[in-house]
Amino acid sequence: MCGIMGYVGQREAAPLLFQGLKRLEYRGYDSAGIAAFTNGHISIRRAVGKLNNLNQLLKEEPLPGSVGIGHTRWATHGSPSEENAHPHRAGDVVVIHNGIIENYLDLRHSLIEKGRTFSSETDTEVISHLIDQYLREDMSFSEATRAALRHLSGSFAIVVLSEKNPGTILTAKNATPIVIGLGEGENFIASDVPALLDYTRRVMFLDDGEMAEVSCTGVSISDFSGQPIERAPRQITWDPITAQKSGYKHFLLKEIHEQPQAIIDTMRGRVLEESGEIALGELDKHLPLLDSVKRATLVACGTAWHSCLVGKFLFEELAALPTEVDYGSEFRYRHTPVNRDALVVAISQSGETADTLAALERGRAKGASTLAVCNVVDSSITRKADMVVYTHAGPEISVASTKAFTTQLTALYLLAVHLGQRRGVLNKDQSHKLIKDIVNLPSLVQEALTKAKAIGKIAKKYGHASDFLYLGRGVNYPIALEGALKLKEISYIHAEGYPAGEMKHGPIALIDEQMPVVVLIPKDPVYEKTLSNMKEVEARGGRIIALTDAPSPELEEIAWEIIQVPTTNHLLMPILLSIPLQLLAYHVAIYRGTDVDQPRNLAKSVTVE
């Protein structure tokens, strides 16, 4: 979850490292630090809290030098403090790290017995001590680092400096991302591509079990045993301007409003309206695999798990494919009877979510075919899956996911229609209708966004509440869960999502005159049932905020507020209903004065278990 940046070249390192960390601050903001070679020695600056604190420190205590590394931290082992901030030093060695060293306590005790003294509570510090220990045994920098790596269990991406090797940075990874940027007379290291886009578009991704030696003149990659590896660079086409706020107050608001275009980009080249077909060219060479599938399991974490729940409805209704949904963190440890006739679909915005990645690998180990639905090209999940469907949402900077979610739903809809066509479930007329609906979707999302001002007023009325309840049925029940999650994430209000029919089995006890109840009630096959649930809320004094595509006198009579969205087929309604829920969460957060883009205790990419 932490952000990593490294530089070796001719320019001043500290300003460049700081700017790279700014692009990565969404990965963690408990503390930050930079180390650089200054007059032949490594100097370190660290600060608790957000990057602005580090920036102020650098103004007061400049850090000259053209070789350096930087880190922004999301705390796992050890509280947010200056002592626990990276980089960590041991003797001649300085290390930054993203991940979790699972056996660090054993390593720490062993090193203490050898006379080593620790200054932090982190698991990272053991890495610096191990490398320094081996350097003192007359190993080379690379040999000492490899020797240390052989002791580590867990997930890690590390970047290492040694005072004995001032022109070299070493980096290595296992289950946590590292990308190397290639320049002219300079090279870069980062945990994520956006940090590099201001400086280069030529990159190389490290795979698990690989280490790279990076200098201003080149990059050499080897495995942990020292065997050299050839790696061709890739060209990144992302525009760094897309990572800027473009006049919006927050990245979150910008990304909410980018959804019409993001959905278009997800559909681009895949929807053949005239022929009534879905063309997923990236799957063409895997059609025999897809055709042999008899059931599916969708796995993910967080918001992406909610997209899985919607995906279950899509796969079962459009493709008649029996489908289960599981959390990545649960699936990886259950003895699930998955075999060669199963398809495991892993959904992740970043492609680096540790539990989702492990779930995909477990499915693959059991013989299942694997498919990734992902936003980030060449991420770990996409490299490990048999098949990939990219969402093409572009960089999502705000920690709370919005456009990544709706493009996941779009991609799952396209995939479900594609499977339905291949499995003979959908006839031509059905396919044409479904495709016409998805083609019209971006304009409907744009229309839904016009309700932002009205939703802002509703947020001011109810933003003081301490609890919210979200209700939905059928394919919209997952959207009730997602709406509640968004509110929790960015406003810190306790919120629950529930199937509307289950409300009377417990949650109804919570309803009183102080509780806003958000009800998703489009004109669908369960409209009347949901209306009945609304009346149960009304009878107990709950303040109903209704989201619907079909306002009626009945709704107006019992709802305190009505937010109208356009009409579409019921399987696309989850996307349209997501828009006002995102806006509601955003405006409530603004009313309460929380940090919208970087909510407390959260990180964008959860790359540890």
N, C-alpha and C positions, 0 to 999 in steps of 0.2 A: 503494500500500500504506500510505502514511502516513495518519494521522488528522488531520483539520482541524476546527476549531471557531472560530466568530466570534460576537460579540455587540455590539449597539448598543441602548442603552436608558437606564433610570434606575437600575438596580441596579449593585452592585459587580461588575465584569466578571470579575476573576480567579477568585473561587471558582466562579462559574458555568462559566467556561471549563474549569477544572480538572475539574469533575464531568463535563462533556461529554467531555473527553479520556479520563476513566476508562472511559467506555462504548466508546471507540474504541481502547483500548490494544492490543486484539487485532490491530489493523492495523499495529502497529510499536511497538517499545519499546527502540530503541537510544539515544534521547535525546528530550528534550521541552523545550518552551519556550512562554512566553506574553509577549505585548506588549500594553501598554495605554496610553491617554492619561492622563498624570498632570501636572496643572498646565500643560496646553497642550503638553506634549512627550511623545513616545513613549518609554516605558521598557521594557526587555526583561529577562526572567529566563530563563536556560537551564540545563539540567543533563543530564549524561550518564547513561544507564541508564534504569531504569523511573521511572514517574511519582512514586513515593514520594520520589525524590531531588529532583524539582522541588517537591513539596509542602513538603519540609523547607526548601528555599531560600526559598520564599514566606513561610514562618513567620519566617525570619531577616530577610528583606528584603521586606516587604509591597509589594504593587503596587496602589495605589488607582486608581480610574478606572472609568467606566461604558461605555467603548468599548474593545474589545480583540479579539485573535485568539490562538489557541493551536494547537499542533502536537505530535504524537507521531510519531517518525521511524522508518522502516525504511530502513536505509542502502542506497543504490544507488551514488551518486557521492560518494566520500569516506568515510573510516572513521568509526565512531561516536566523536565527540569534541565538546567544547563549541563549538569553532570551526565545526564542521559542523552543529551543531544549528540548527534553525529557531526563531524567525524570523530572517531576514537583513535587514540594514540597508544602505542606500546613501544617504547624504545625508539627505533628508527622507522617504525611502520605506522601508517595512518590508514584507516579503513572506514568506508561507508557501506551500508548494507540495507537491503530490502528483503524481508522474509522472516522466517523463524528458524532458529537453530534448536532443534528439539532436544539434543543431548548437551546443551550448553552448561547445565549444572554439573554434570560429570566432568566435562572438560575444565570448567572453572576450578573445581576442587583439585583436580590433578595439577593444574598450573599453580595454584596456591601452594601446594605441597612442594613444588619446585622453586618456591621463593618469589613467585609473581604477585604483584600487588594490583588490585583492581580499584578503579575510581568511579565506576558506574554500576547500575543494576542491570544493564542490558545484556542480551545474549550476544550482541555484536562484538563486544570488547574481547571475547575469547578468541575471535578470529585474528585480531591484531596481535595478541600475545602469542598465538601459535606461530604465525608467520615470523614474527621477530625472534622467537625461540629457534626456529630452523635457520634463520639468517645467521645467528650466532654460532651455528654448527658448520659454518663455511659453505652453506648451500648458496646457489645463485638466487636472485629475486624470484624468477619463475619456478625454480625447483622448490624453494621454500614455500611458495604459495600453493603449489600442487600438493606438497606434503601436508600442509594444513587442511586443504580441501578434503583429503582422504579421511580426515577425522570427523567431518561435519555430517550430521544427519538432519534432514529437514529441507525446507525451501529457502533459496537464497539467490540474490544477485549482489555481488560484491564488486567494489572498485577500490584499488589499493595503490598507495604511494609508498616509496621507500627513499629515505635520504641518501642511500648509497646508489640510487638509480634515478637521478633528477630529471632525465628526459623521457621517462617511461611511465605509463599507467597500465596496470594490469586489471582485467575485469573477467569475471567468471559467473556462471549461472547454473542453477538447478531449479526448475519449476517456477521461476520468477523471471520476468522479461528483462532483456538488455538489448539495446540497439546501438550500433556504432555508426556515426555519421562521418563521411569521407569528404575532406576538403583539399585545397591546394596548399601544401606546406603546413597543414593543421588538420587535426582530427578530433572527433567529439564522441562522447559516450552519454547515453541517457536511458532512463527506464521507459520512455514513451516517445513516439515520433514527434508530437507537436513541439517538444523542446528544441528540436533540431531544425525546424523548417525555416527559421530566419537565417540559417547559416549554410545549409546544404540540403539537397534532395536525394543524394546518393547515400544509401545506407546498406548495412549488413546486419542481419539478425543472428544472434547467438542461439544455438540450440542447447538443450540440457546436456550437461556433462562437458561443456566447452569453455575454454579460457582464451582470451585474446590479449596480446601484447600490443599496446598502442603507443606510437610515437608520432612526431610531426611528419616523419617521412613515410610511414606506412603502418599497416595492421597485419599481424600474423596470428592465425587461429590454430589452436591445437585442442586435442581432447585432454582429459585430466591425467592421462598417462604420458602425455608429451608428443603423441603422434600428430603430425601436421595435417590440417584440413584446408582444402581449397574451397573458397566461397565467393561466388560472383555477386557483385553489388546489385541492389535493386533501385529503381527510380520511384520516388514517392511523388504523387500528383496532387496531394492536398494543397490547398491554398491557405497560407497562414492567416489571411484576412478573415477567414471563417472562424477563427479562434478569437476574434475580437468582438466587442459588444455591439458594434455598429449602431451606436446611438441609444441602445436600450440601457436602462438603469442597471439591469442584472443579466448575466448570462442565461439564467433560468427563463426570464421573460423572452429574451431573444430566441431561445431554443423552442419555447412554446409556439412562437410565431413563425418559426422556420418549418413547422410540420407540414404545411401543404407542399412545399418544395421537396422536403425530405421524402414524403410519400411518392411524389412524382419520380424522384431519383431511384427509389426502391422498385418502382414499376418499370422504369425505362428499359426498353428493349425486350421486356418479358411478357407484355400483354399484347396479343395479336387480335385486335378488336374485330377485324373483318372476318377472319377465319374462326373466331371464337375459341382460340387456344391460348394456353399459357406456355411460353417457351422459356424453360430454365436450362439454357445451354450448358451451364456448368455441371449439370447432372446427366447430360446425354450419354457419357461413357459409362455411367453407373446405372443405366436403366434396368439391366438384368437384376442387379441387387435390389432396386426399388420394387420391381415387379414380384420378387420372391418374398417380400415382407408380408407377414400375416398379423402383426401387431406392433404398436409403437409405445415407447416410454419417453416422455418429455421431461427433461431435468434442467433445473436452473436454481438461482437464488434471488431473493429480493424481488424487485419489480419484474425481472425477467421470469420469475416463477409465476407471476400473475398472467404473463403472456402465454405460458404453458397451459394454464387452466382454460384460457380462451381457445388455445390450439386444440385441446381435447375435443371441445364442441365442434370445431372446424373439421378435424380429421374424421370424427365419427359421423357427422351429418353429411359432409360432402364426399368423403372417400370410403365410408363404411369400414373404417380401419379401427379396430378396438385399440383404445389408447389409455394409458395410465400417466399420471403426473406425479413427480416426486421432487423433493428438495435434493439438490446435489449432495448436501451434507448428510442426508439420510440414505440416499440410494447407494452411496459409496461404501456404506457399512452394513447394508442389509443383504441377506442371502436371496436376492431376487432371482427367480427362475427365468433368466434371460438367455436366449440361445440364438442359433443362426437364422431363425425366421423372424427375429425381432429387429426393429430399428430404434436406436437410441438417439434422440435429438437433443443436443445440448445448446442452450440459448444463453448468450452473454453479449453485453454491449462491448466490453473490453477484450473478451477472449482470453483473459488472464485470471478469471475468478477461480481460486484454488479448488474449492469444493466441486464446482461444475466440471472443471478439467479432470479431476480425479474420478468423478462419476462417469464421464465419457470413456476414460481409460478402462474403468471396471467393465463397462458394457462391451467394449472392444475385446477385452481379455476373455469374456465369456462367449465370444463368437458372434455377437450382434454386429450388424452394420451400423455405422455411426454417421451422423450428419450434424454439422454445426450451423446455427443461425447466428451471425455475428456481424458487428459493425466494423471492427478494426482488421484491416488486411494484414495477413501474415502474422497474426497473433498466435499464441500457443495452441488454442483450441482449434483454429483453422488448419494448423499444420498437422495436428494429430488425428483429425476426423477423416473418414473416408470421403465425405462429400461436404461441400460448403455452399450455403446460400447467404450472400452478403446483403446487408440491409442498406448500405450506402447512405446512412444518415449524416455522415460527416462528423467532425469532432464534436463531442458533447462535453462541455467544460463544467457546467454546474453539477454538483454532486447528485442532486435529485434528478432522476432520469425522466425525460418527457418524450423527446422526439425518437430516442432509441426505442422506447416502449411501443409507440404507435407504428414505427417502421417494422418492429418485430411482428406485430399483429398483421401488418400488411404482407410481409414475407410469408407468414404462416398461412394466410388466406390464399395467396398465390400457390403455395406448395400444396395445400389441401385441394384446390381446384385441379391442379396438375395431376395429383394422385387419383382424384375422382374420375378424371378423364381416362387415365391409363387403366384404371380398375373397372371401367365400364359402368360406373355408378351414375355419372352425369351424361345425359344426352345432349345433343347439339343445342336445343332450345334452352335448356337449363344453363349450359355453359355460356351462351351468348348473354343471357340475362345477368349472370354472376359477373361476367367481365364488364358489361356495361356499367354495372353498379360500382365496381372498383375504379373504372375510368373516371366516373363522376365524383369520386370521393374527395380528391384534393379541393375542389371548389366548395364542397359541403363543409370541409374542415375550415376553410377560409371564412365561410359564413358563420360557423360556430364561434370563431375568434372575435366576431363583431360584438359579442355579448360581454366583452371584457369590462367595459365601464359599468354596466349594470351589476355584474358579479362583484366588482369592487365595492359598490354600495351595500350589497348583501353581506360582504365580508366585514364591513364596519359595524353592522347590526349584531353580528354573532361572534365576532372575533374575541370577545371577552370570555366566552364559554370555556369551561375546563374540560368538557367531554363532548364528543360528537359520536353519533351512530350513523353508519352508512348501510343502506339496504338495497339489495338487488336480487333478481331471480334469473335462473337459466344462464345464458351466455353473459349476462351483465352482472352476475354475482361476483366474478373476479374483478370487475371494474369497481364495485363497492369496496373490495379489499384494497385495490390500488389507490382509490380516492382517500381512504383512511390512512394508508401508508404515506401518501404525499403530505397530508396534513401533519402527521406525526413528525416526519422528517424535518420539515422546514419551519413549522410554527411551534413545535414542542407541546402541542395539545394532545391529550390522550384521545384516541379515536379507534373505533372498532368497525370492521366490515363484517356483515352477516348476510346469509341468505334470508330474504324477507320471510319466507315460510317458517324459518327456525326462530324467529324473534320471540315468539310466545313460549319457547322452550328455554327461557332464562333471561335474555337481554331486556325483555319487556319490564322486568323489575327495576331497571335503571331509569326508565323514562319518567320525566317530570317536566314542569314548566320551564326549567333551566336548560334542558337538553335539546340542541338542534339535531334533527334527524334528516339526513339527506337520503332521498328515495329516488332510485332510478326506475322510471316507469314509462318506457316507450310503448307505442301501440303494437304489442307483439302478442303471441299466443297466451302469455300469462298475465296480460294487462289487468284483467278483472281480479285475478288472485292478488296481484300487487296492490291494487286499489283497496281491496279488503284489508290488507296489512296496514295500509296507511290509515284507515279508519280506526284500527286498533291503537295506533300511535296517537291519533287525534283524541280518542276517548281518555287518554291518560295525560293530556296536556302538552305533549311534545310539539315542538315548533318545526313544522315540516318544510323542507326545501326540496321541491320536486323538480327533477330533470326529465323532460319529456319531449317527444316530437309531435304530441297530439294534445294540446291544452283543451280542456273541456270545462263546462260548468261544475261538474262533479269535483274535478281537481281544484278549481278555483275556490270552491267552498271549504275545503279542508286544508289546503296548502297555504302556509304563510308567504312563501315565495315560489314562483315558477320560473325556471330557466328553460327556454325552448331551444332545441337543436333541430337541424333539418331531418328529413325522413330519408331512410335508405333501407336496404334489406336487413333483417334482424341480425345477421351474422357480421355485418359491418358496423352496427350500432355501437359496439364497445369502443371503437375508435372515436366516434363522434361524442359519446358521453364522457370520454376521458378528457376532452378539451376543457369544458367548464369546470371539471373537478381539479385539473391542474391550475387553472386560473383562480379558483376559490382558495386553494391552498396558498398560492402565491400572495394573494391580496390579504389573506388573514395573517400571513407571516409579516408582510409589510406593516399592517396595523399593529402587530405586537412588537415590531422592531427587532426581529431576529436576523441572523446572518443568512440570507437567502441562498447564496451560492455555496457557502461553506458551513453548513450546519454543524453544530457541536458533535463531537464523538464519531463522526462519519467520515468515510473516505470514498473516493469514486470507484476505485478498483480494489476489491478485497482479494489480495493475492496470498493471504495466509489462511490457515484453517481456523 
